[in-house]
């Protein structure tokens, strides 16, 4: 009889893996095992997610996932499980965004996200296209090339280009049109020779 009493006393303590818990026991487990990790979890989320206004919501989402999983089976050990859930949540958030700003995550590599890298065929095609653009730019007259690069690659306005090059905005406009027309001709079958100024 004492053996049965000891077994019942032991089982009345904390539930073991695989055993069902009532809501109160689960809540006590959560407060005892998960909530003490909050400061470290918030630090992790702040470090790995750029939009700091979303960190509190992310933390709550981690808690929900951990709690729901614990209803089925208590994770053991708890700390690595909580941080694995946080990592997976961040990855899920990135994957579900249609457009992912580059600053969404401070260090994507640290998350271990499998990025969609272009295959060898796309890499070769991109290099070929870049080589064609560089060759075409080299064939432009120097002044037109400088204007096209300043406008299309550096993103400068016509006024900024005029000030930088010491020419009028009208001249910048002409060089830009001449350069872009010559590039279009080179890419789409024209002579590629700059048109004469009227």
N, C-alpha and C positions, 0 to 999 in steps of 0.2 A: 504494500500500500504506500509506503514512503516513496518508492520509486515513481509511482504514478503522480504523487503530489509534487515531487521535484520536477518531473517532466512538465506538468501543468504550470508550475511557477516559472520555469524557463521560457515556455512558449508564451506566457503572458507578457514578457518583455517586448523588445522590438521585433518586428516581423523580419523573417529571413527572405532571401531571394526566392522568387517564385510563389510566395504565399500572398494570398489576397489580403489587402488591408482595408479597413474602413476609412472613411474620409478624414476622420480626426487623426488617425495614425499617420495617414499620408501627409496631412497638413503639418503635423509635428515633425515628421521626417524632413519635409521640405524646409521648415524653419531651422532645423538643426543642421542639415547637411548642405543645402543649396544657398540660402540667404547669406551665410557668412562669406561666400565667394563674390558677393556683389561688387565690392570695391575693385577687386582684380578684374572681374568681368567688364565693368564699365571702362577701366583703363584699357583693356584689350580692344573693346569696341571703339573707343576714342582713337586708338592708334591705327586701327585698320579701316575705319570708315570716315571719309572726308566730311560728309554732311553731319556736323556735330548736333544739329537740331533733331536728328533722327535717332541718336544714340539711346535715349531713354525708351523710345518705342521698341528699338531692337532688343534692349535688355528684357523688356516685358515679353516680347515674342520668344526669346530664349526660355524664359521661365515657363511660359505656356507649353512649349514643346517638351521641356524636361518633365514637367508635372504630368502631362498626358502619357509620356513614356513610362513614368514611374507607376502609373495606375496599372500597367500591364506587368512590369517587373522592375524592381529597384535596380538602378545602375550601380555597378561596383567595379572600380572605384568611381566616386561621384565627380571629383574635380575634372579629370580628363574627359569625362562624358559631357559635362556642362560646356567645356571649351570646344569640344568637337561639334556640339549642337550650334554654338555661336558661329563657328567657322562655316558650317554648312548653311546656316541662315544667311550669312553674308554672300556666299556663293550663289544661293538661290535668288537673292535680291538682284545680284548682277545679271544672272541669266534671264530673269523675267523682265528686265528693262529692255525696251526695244532699241533705245539709243543710250549707250553707256558713255557718259562723259569721262574723259581720261582721268579727271581728278576725283572720280567717284571713290576710288580706293587708293590709299597712300602707297601700298606695296602689294600689287596683285600676285607677284611671285610668292610672297609670304603666305598667301591664302592657299596656294597649291591648286589654283584653278587651271584646268586644261584649256588653254587658249586655242582658238581656231587659227592655226598658222597656215599660210598659203602653201599649196603643194608645189613641187618643183616646176610644174608647167606654168603656174601663175607667176612664180618668181622669175622664170625666164622671160615670160611675156612682159612683165613689168620692167625688167632690166632693158629689154629691147625697146620698149616705148620710151623709157628715159633716155636711152642712147639716141633715138631718133629726135627727141625734143632738143637734146644738147647739140646734136649736129645741125639741126635747123636753126637754132639760135646763133650758132657760130657763122652761119651763112648770111645772117643779117648784117647790114651796115652797122658799124660800132655804135653810132648815136641812137639808131632805132633799137638796137639790142639793149642798150642801157635803159632806154625808156620802157621797153616791154618788161624787162626784168624788174625795174623799180615799181611798175604798176601791178604786174600780175603776180610776181613772187614776193616782193617786199610789201605790197599793199598800200603804197603811197598814193596820195591824191595827185591830180595833175598840177595843182598849185605847189605842192611839196616838191614834186619832181622839177618843176620850173625853177624854184628857188635853189634846189640842190645843184642843178646843172647850169644855172645862170642863163636860161633861155626863156622865151615867152610861153605862156600857157597854150597859145595857138600853135606854136612849134611843137610843143609836147604832144598836142592832139594829133598833129600831122604825123610825127614819128610813131606814135602809138598805132594809128590807123595803118600806116605803111608797114610796120613790123608785123602786125596781126594779119594783114592781108597776105604778106609774103609767107608767113607761117602756114596760113590756111592753104595757100597754093602748094607749098611743099608737102603738106599732109594729104591734100585732096586732089593732087594731079596737075596743078598749074606749073608755071615755069619757075616759080620761087624767086623771080627777080623783082626787086622793089619797083613799084610804079613811080613814074616821074612826077615831081611836084608841079602842079599847074599854076 
